[in-house]
Every structure is written in C-alpha cells, then in structure tokens.
Amino acid sequence: MKVLVTGGCGFLGSHICGLFKDKGWDVIAFDNLTKDEFKRNTYMKDEARDHNRKLLESKGVKIVQGDIRNKEELFASCEGVDYICHTAAQPTMTMSWEQPDLDFSINVIGTFNCLEAARKFKIPIASCNSVHCYGPDKINSELSEFDFSCPDCDYELSRYIRNPVAINEDEPLLQGTVTPLHASKMAAENYIRCYIDTFKVKAASFRLTGIYGPNQFGGEDHGWVANFAIRNVLDMPLSIFGTGKQLRDILYASDVANAFWCFYDKQVSGIY
C-alpha cells in the first residue's frame, strides 16, 4: 500500500508520514520545501528548515519536491498511490492579509488539484481544514470568566471557558468578520463537499485547531504552542494579539495523524 502526504515535510505531515511508515506502507512526502513561515521567526536556525525532511529520509520515506498548485507534478506523484493525505496549506492569518493571492492559490487551487487527483485515480482523500470555517465570532465569543488561585503562589488568575465547551459540525459557519484565510478554508471545504456529492469521491475534511507536538517550529502567527515554549526557553517576550482572552483547544499531532489512518480504514465521507 502507498500513501501520498502533501506537505509531508511539514509539522502534521511528518507525523502522518511516520505513522503510515510504521504500519508498513510506502510513503511519499510531497512538499515544495519552501517553509515560508520560517522567514518570519527571528529565532529560527537554518538547521530547523531541514529537520523534518532528514527525519523522514532516515525512516525510509520518499521525498518528492513538488507543489500542489502544479497539477502535472501532483498527478505524476499520485500514480500507483492508494490514498492521499492532504496537509499542505497556507495556515497563517497574517500572510492571508498580506498575500491573499498566495493564500487562495494554495488553500483553494491546491485543494482542488488534490481532489482532482483523487477523482482521476479513484482513491480516497482526507484533508486538513480548520475551525476558521466557523468564523472569529464563534471561536472567540461565548466565554465565561472565573478566578483561579494558583496552588504554587499567591496570585489570583483569571481563566476563561467556552459555553458550550464544544463546537459541533452543525454550527453556523463564517460568523463575524471574514478574512482571506476564513474564505479560503471555507471554499476548500465546499469543494470537498462537492466532490463527495457530485463525483462520489471518498473524502473527509477535518476541522482542526491548535495542533502541537514534536517537529513543530512555530512562530508568532502560527504554531503558538511551540512558539510559546521556544520563547520561554530562550527567555524571549511573548507577543499576545487581540484581547488575550482567546480560547483554543489543543490536539496532539499523533492523535490527528491517527484520524487520517482511521478515515482510510472506514472511508465514511464527511466533514468532521
């Protein structure tokens, strides 16, 4: 069995590659290797850029340098593949403002090309999406504040919880001010729905948030868990955007990778 992982040398992609390799699959990490987000992180070392690629090569994963926006490159690598795990994306809010054309081309056209590959080769596909589909009002509203006494010091701290705690798949979408990132994520998901309904492609879209774990090299505008940890180790100040009251769930990367494995096992199409 063979799987192609777009963005395979990225944070989540590297975990999916490792999982499928451990299960005995042949694995192709399809990645353009640009790592544009590294340019924005002042503390990032050059060695970090190649960390995931070298890690995957040591496991026997095949690295193919290619771009999901190039249909010919993508289709050539999908020959003989049994499953596509689509994790390549433009994930940052700031870059979507600064370069909306880049955001659109990667998140929408890139996802469209992956769906076309799945349709052409008659194989299932699972794709990363985001809670950005719900829009900023749903994610950042409905919070309750409570005081919390730290057991290790004398400080009274404020904490926030969401009511209700969970957001389900039936919630209204794109609530609040829509940015290019919100729009591109929603458009990509709509194309996934379209290919499920119209072309009967076995497909899934996962609305993920706050993924963390090894192989993550986060910055101020993406990968905040790693960014906070790295800045703490380096004794650097933290940048807090907005009110500071934002509440996020966090998901461990290997758990998300397992969701991609489970979809191939069950192949029940839908938005999750």
Secondary structure by P-SEA (a helix, b strand, c coil): cbbbbcccccaaaaaaaaaaaaaccccccccccccccccccccccccccaaaaaaaaaabbbbbbcccccaaaaaaaaccccccccccccccaaaaaacaaaaaaaaaaaaaaaaaaaaaabbbbbbbbccccccccccccbbbbbbbbccccccbbbbbbccccccccccccccccccaaaaaaaaaaaaaaaaaccccccbbbbbcccccccccccccccaaaaaaaaaaaabbbbbbcccccbbbbbbbaaaaaaaaaaaaaccccccc
